[in-house]
Amino acid sequence: MIKLEHVTKIYGQGEEHLCVLEDVSLTLRRGKFTVLLGPSGSGKSTLLNLMAMLDKPTSGKIFIDGQEITSLKKESARSALRLNKIGFVFQFDGLLPEFSLVENVDMPARLRGKPDLQAAKHLLDNLGLAAMAHKLPADLSGGEKQRASIARALRNHPPLLLADEPTGNLDAARKVQVFEDFARMSREQNLTVVMVTHDTHAADYADDVYNLENRKLVKLK
């Protein structure tokens, strides 16, 4: 699903440069839950941003579903690929406070001109949140809001889900719930899930685990 070939990322130039990733090659399997571990500042989020086309590598190539994304010159082409192929989950849920939960989940489909609240409610049901579909985000717990953001990320049925420290603000029980959701959805929906985190407990639920440190990626599982 994702392939990186000799990817290097350097910020700045000359003596002021900072190398974050150095000659990273990686193949992530379709329908698997992959966890990228590493301490804060190790470059995990940079790696995820490169996969999401939110940043560009200094050198190397990246492929998503067989398409070389590093060759896309126009932002419109990258945006279209993100909208159709990738779902995003971040540390902060980003739900719109004035919309109900089901309306928030349906928002990506609205952006495509294909709203369907029943389809959005089905996603909430799959994550155990159907009873809260018409509540506002302010009426939900942190764990419930984060799971709703997962449902929103899946609304356009992307084959790839990228998650950046999605459990950073959750307690231990809610973290496990998210890890279990990712593992289950990757199995049942053939969804490729890539999560970056410093929480080593996530490795217990993943199919593949890598550690990023000192600009290099090492497979642990």
N, C-alpha and C positions, 0 to 999 in steps of 0.2 A: 504493500500500500504506500509506504514511504521509503525512499532510498536517498541516502546522502553519499556523495562521492568526493572524498578529499576536501571537505568543507573547512575553510579557515575564516575567522572573523576578527578583524583588527579595527579598533577605533582610533582615530587620530592619525597623525603622520610624523615621520622623523623620530626625534628623541621623545616626543610626547605621545607616541603610540602605545596602545594597550591591546595585547593579543588575548582574546577571550576564549576562542576555540582554535585548535591547531590540528589540521589534517584529520578531521573526523569523518569516518565512513561508517555507515549504519544502514541496515535494512530492517524495517518493521513489518511484521506479518499482518496480513488482512484478518480481521475478526479476532484480534488478540488485544489484551489489556497490557500495555507496556508502561512501566514506571521508570522515570529518570530521576535518580537521587543525586544529592550533592549539597554541600553547605551553602549558606547564603553568599552570593557574589561569585559562585563558581561558573556561572554562564548558562544555567538551566533555562531561565526565561529567554535569554538570547537565542538559544537553540530552538525553543518553541516558536519564537517570533519569526525565525527564519523559515520554519515549516509553514507558518501561517501567512507568509509573504508580507509581513509587517516590517520586515527588514531584509536586506540583501547581504549575502556572504561576500567577503573580500575576494575569495576564490573558491572554486569547487562548484559542483552541480547538485541540485535537489530535484527529485521527481516525486510527484503525487499521482497515484493511479496510472503510472506509465508516462505522465506528461512532465516534461522538464519545466518547472516553474521559474527557474532562474533565467530562462530565456525570454520570459514575458516582459515586453518593454512598456506596455501601456497599463496604467493603473486600472483602467476600466476592465481589462482582461483579468487582472488579478482579483479585482472586486467580484467579478462574475463567478470566478472559480471559488472564491471564499463563500459566496452566497449559496452555491449549489453543492459544494463538496465538503465544507468544513463547518462544524459546530464549535462554539467557544464557551468555556466555563472558566470564570476568573475567581480570585479570592473574595471579591465583593460581588454580591449577586447582581447588582445593577438593575433591579426591577424598577419599573416606573411607578411611583407611589400613587398616582391618580387613577391607575387602571387596576381592574381586578386581576386575580392570579391567572385565570384562563385567558384574559385579554393580553396579558404580558406574554404568555406562552405562545399565543397566536401571532405575535408581532412580526416575527421573521416571514411568515406566510403573507401577512398584509403588505410587507415591503415588496413581495413578488406579485401583488395583485390577486392573491388566492386565499383570502381569509376563510377559515372554517373552524368555528368554535368547538364543534363536536370532535374534530380531530385533535384539537388542543386539549380538550377535556380527557380524551382517551390517553394521551401522554401523561397527564396528571394522575389518572387512574392507575397507570402502569407503575407509577412511583408512589402509590398509596396516598395521593393528595386530592382525590376526586371530591371529597366532602368539603374541601376548602376552595374549590374552583372560583367561587364568586366573592371570596374575601379579598380585602385589600392587603398589600404586603405588610403594612404596619400591624396587622392582626396576627401575623405568623411569627413563629420562632425562627432563629437564625438557621437551624437545620432545615426547616421546611422551606424557607426562602431559597436556600442553596439548591435543594432538590428541584424546586420549581425552575431555577435557572438552568438546570440540566435538561428538564423537559423543554424549555424554550430553545436550547441549543440543538435539540433533536427535531424541532418542528418541521424543518424542510427535508427531513430524512437524509442527512448527509452520511456518507460512508466513513467519515473521519471526525472524531471528537478530540479536540485539544483542550487540556485542562491545566491551568497555571495556578498552583497552590490553592486548589478549590476548598481545602479543609482547614486553611490557616486560621480561620476565626471560629472553628467549631470545637465543641468538647469531644472527649474520647468516644462516647457512644455515637454521636452524630457523624464523626469521622468514619467509623466502621461502617455505618449505614451507606455513606457515599462510596466507600471502597467496594462494598458488596454490590451496590447498584452498577458500578462500572464493570465489575467482573461478570455479573449476570447479563447485562445488555450486550457485552461483547460476544458472549456465547450464543444468546438467543437471537440476536439481530445481525450477526456477522458484522458488528460495528468495531472499527479499529479505534481504540482509545489510547491516547498518549497523555500521561499526567506527569508533570514535574512537581517535585515536592522534596522537602527535607525530612519528612516524616517516614522513618524506616519501616513502620508498621504496614505501610501500603504495599510493601514487597510481598507480604504474606498472601495477598489477594491477586497478585499480578501473574501473567503468563511469562513475561520477560522483564528483567530488571537490569538497569545499567546505572553505573555511578560516574558522575562527571566531576573531575577534580584535576587541577593543574593543567587545564585546557584539553585534557584527554578523556575519552569515554571508554569505560571498562565494563564488560558484561559480567554480571554477578549471578544471573539465573536465566 
